[in-house]
Amino acid sequence: MQIIGYILIGLGIIDFLLGNFGNMNLTGFMGPLSSFTPIILIVVGGLLTRVGNQ
């Protein structure tokens, strides 16, 4: 679970950086929800890493 959580956190960071500085939308297929996907990925990844620790 921890590894999946870290992967999701990494994807969230990459999505945020590319969206803001690279003008690339990795999650454009999600429509209007794509503006929130970096936040969602980082939060879900953080929760998975916490569950993996316990």
TIKOLMI-702544 format. One record per residue: x, y, z of N, C-alpha, C, O in turn; residue number from 1. Coordinates in nm, 2 decimals. Layout:
N
[[X, Y, Z], [X, Y, Z], [X, Y, Z], [X, Y, Z], NUM],
...
//
This chain:
54
[[0.08, -0.12, 0.00], [0.00, 0.00, 0.00], [0.09, 0.13, 0.00], [0.05, 0.23, -0.06], 1],
[[0.20, 0.12, 0.07], [0.28, 0.24, 0.08], [0.34, 0.27, -0.06], [0.35, 0.39, -0.09], 2],
[[0.38, 0.17, -0.13], [0.44, 0.20, -0.26], [0.34, 0.27, -0.36], [0.37, 0.36, -0.43], 3],
[[0.22, 0.22, -0.35], [0.11, 0.28, -0.44], [0.09, 0.42, -0.39], [0.06, 0.51, -0.48], 4],
[[0.09, 0.44, -0.26], [0.07, 0.58, -0.21], [0.18, 0.68, -0.26], [0.15, 0.79, -0.30], 5],
[[0.30, 0.63, -0.25], [0.41, 0.71, -0.30], [0.40, 0.74, -0.45], [0.44, 0.85, -0.50], 6],
[[0.36, 0.64, -0.53], [0.34, 0.66, -0.67], [0.23, 0.76, -0.70], [0.25, 0.85, -0.79], 7],
[[0.12, 0.75, -0.63], [0.02, 0.85, -0.65], [0.06, 0.99, -0.61], [0.03, 1.09, -0.67], 8],
[[0.14, 1.01, -0.50], [0.19, 1.14, -0.46], [0.28, 1.19, -0.57], [0.28, 1.31, -0.61], 9],
[[0.37, 1.10, -0.63], [0.46, 1.14, -0.74], [0.38, 1.19, -0.86], [0.42, 1.29, -0.92], 10],
[[0.28, 1.11, -0.89], [0.19, 1.15, -1.01], [0.12, 1.28, -0.99], [0.11, 1.37, -1.08], 11],
[[0.08, 1.31, -0.86], [0.02, 1.43, -0.83], [0.11, 1.55, -0.84], [0.07, 1.66, -0.90], 12],
[[0.23, 1.53, -0.80], [0.33, 1.64, -0.81], [0.37, 1.66, -0.96], [0.38, 1.78, -1.00], 13],
[[0.39, 1.56, -1.03], [0.42, 1.57, -1.18], [0.30, 1.64, -1.25], [0.33, 1.73, -1.33], 14],
[[0.18, 1.60, -1.22], [0.06, 1.66, -1.28], [0.06, 1.81, -1.25], [0.03, 1.89, -1.33], 15],
[[0.08, 1.85, -1.12], [0.08, 1.99, -1.08], [0.19, 2.07, -1.16], [0.16, 2.17, -1.21], 16],
[[0.31, 2.01, -1.16], [0.42, 2.09, -1.22], [0.40, 2.10, -1.37], [0.42, 2.21, -1.43], 17],
[[0.36, 2.00, -1.44], [0.34, 2.00, -1.58], [0.22, 2.09, -1.62], [0.22, 2.16, -1.72], 18],
[[0.12, 2.09, -1.53], [0.00, 2.17, -1.56], [0.03, 2.32, -1.54], [-0.02, 2.40, -1.61], 19],
[[0.11, 2.36, -1.44], [0.14, 2.50, -1.42], [0.26, 2.55, -1.50], [0.25, 2.67, -1.54], 20],
[[0.36, 2.48, -1.51], [0.48, 2.53, -1.58], [0.50, 2.48, -1.72], [0.57, 2.54, -1.80], 21],
[[0.45, 2.36, -1.75], [0.47, 2.30, -1.88], [0.35, 2.32, -1.98], [0.36, 2.28, -2.09], 22],
[[0.24, 2.37, -1.92], [0.11, 2.39, -2.00], [0.07, 2.26, -2.06], [0.02, 2.26, -2.18], 23],
[[0.08, 2.15, -1.99], [0.04, 2.02, -2.04], [-0.07, 1.97, -1.94], [-0.04, 1.97, -1.82], 24],
[[-0.18, 1.92, -1.99], [-0.28, 1.87, -1.90], [-0.28, 1.72, -1.91], [-0.33, 1.66, -2.01], 25],
[[-0.23, 1.65, -1.81], [-0.22, 1.50, -1.82], [-0.35, 1.44, -1.80], [-0.38, 1.33, -1.84], 26],
[[-0.44, 1.50, -1.73], [-0.57, 1.45, -1.70], [-0.68, 1.52, -1.77], [-0.79, 1.54, -1.71], 27],
[[-0.66, 1.56, -1.89], [-0.76, 1.64, -1.96], [-0.89, 1.56, -2.00], [-0.99, 1.61, -2.02], 28],
[[-0.87, 1.42, -2.00], [-0.98, 1.34, -2.03], [-1.09, 1.34, -1.92], [-1.20, 1.29, -1.94], 29],
[[-1.06, 1.39, -1.80], [-1.15, 1.40, -1.69], [-1.24, 1.52, -1.69], [-1.32, 1.54, -1.60], 30],
[[-1.22, 1.60, -1.79], [-1.31, 1.72, -1.80], [-1.28, 1.83, -1.69], [-1.16, 1.85, -1.66], 31],
[[-1.38, 1.89, -1.63], [-1.35, 1.99, -1.54], [-1.29, 1.94, -1.41], [-1.23, 2.02, -1.33], 32],
[[-1.30, 1.82, -1.38], [-1.24, 1.76, -1.26], [-1.09, 1.76, -1.27], [-1.02, 1.74, -1.17], 33],
[[-1.03, 1.77, -1.39], [-0.89, 1.77, -1.41], [-0.81, 1.88, -1.34], [-0.69, 1.86, -1.31], 34],
[[-0.88, 1.99, -1.30], [-0.81, 2.09, -1.23], [-0.79, 2.05, -1.08], [-0.70, 2.11, -1.02], 35],
[[-0.86, 1.95, -1.03], [-0.84, 1.91, -0.90], [-0.77, 1.78, -0.88], [-0.74, 1.74, -0.77], 36],
[[-0.73, 1.72, -0.99], [-0.66, 1.59, -0.98], [-0.53, 1.59, -0.91], [-0.50, 1.49, -0.84], 37],
[[-0.44, 1.69, -0.92], [-0.32, 1.69, -0.84], [-0.35, 1.68, -0.69], [-0.28, 1.61, -0.61], 38],
[[-0.45, 1.76, -0.64], [-0.49, 1.76, -0.50], [-0.54, 1.62, -0.46], [-0.50, 1.57, -0.36], 39],
[[-0.63, 1.57, -0.55], [-0.69, 1.44, -0.51], [-0.58, 1.33, -0.51], [-0.58, 1.25, -0.42], 40],
[[-0.49, 1.33, -0.61], [-0.38, 1.23, -0.61], [-0.29, 1.24, -0.49], [-0.26, 1.13, -0.43], 41],
[[-0.26, 1.36, -0.45], [-0.17, 1.37, -0.33], [-0.24, 1.33, -0.20], [-0.18, 1.27, -0.12], 42],
[[-0.36, 1.37, -0.19], [-0.44, 1.33, -0.07], [-0.46, 1.18, -0.06], [-0.43, 1.12, 0.05], 43],
[[-0.50, 1.12, -0.17], [-0.52, 0.98, -0.16], [-0.39, 0.90, -0.14], [-0.38, 0.80, -0.07], 44],
[[-0.28, 0.95, -0.21], [-0.15, 0.89, -0.18], [-0.10, 0.90, -0.04], [-0.05, 0.81, 0.02], 45],
[[-0.13, 1.02, 0.02], [-0.09, 1.04, 0.16], [-0.17, 0.94, 0.25], [-0.12, 0.89, 0.35], 46],
[[-0.30, 0.93, 0.22], [-0.38, 0.84, 0.30], [-0.33, 0.69, 0.29], [-0.33, 0.62, 0.39], 47],
[[-0.30, 0.65, 0.17], [-0.25, 0.52, 0.15], [-0.11, 0.49, 0.22], [-0.09, 0.38, 0.27], 48],
[[-0.03, 0.59, 0.22], [0.10, 0.57, 0.29], [0.08, 0.56, 0.44], [0.15, 0.49, 0.51], 49],
[[-0.02, 0.64, 0.50], [-0.05, 0.63, 0.64], [-0.11, 0.49, 0.67], [-0.07, 0.43, 0.78], 50],
[[-0.20, 0.44, 0.59], [-0.26, 0.31, 0.61], [-0.15, 0.20, 0.60], [-0.16, 0.10, 0.68], 51],
[[-0.06, 0.22, 0.51], [0.05, 0.12, 0.50], [0.14, 0.12, 0.61], [0.20, 0.01, 0.64], 52],
[[0.16, 0.23, 0.69], [0.24, 0.23, 0.81], [0.18, 0.16, 0.92], [0.25, 0.10, 1.01], 53],
[[0.05, 0.16, 0.93], [-0.02, 0.10, 1.05], [-0.05, -0.04, 1.02], [-0.10, -0.11, 1.11], 54],
//
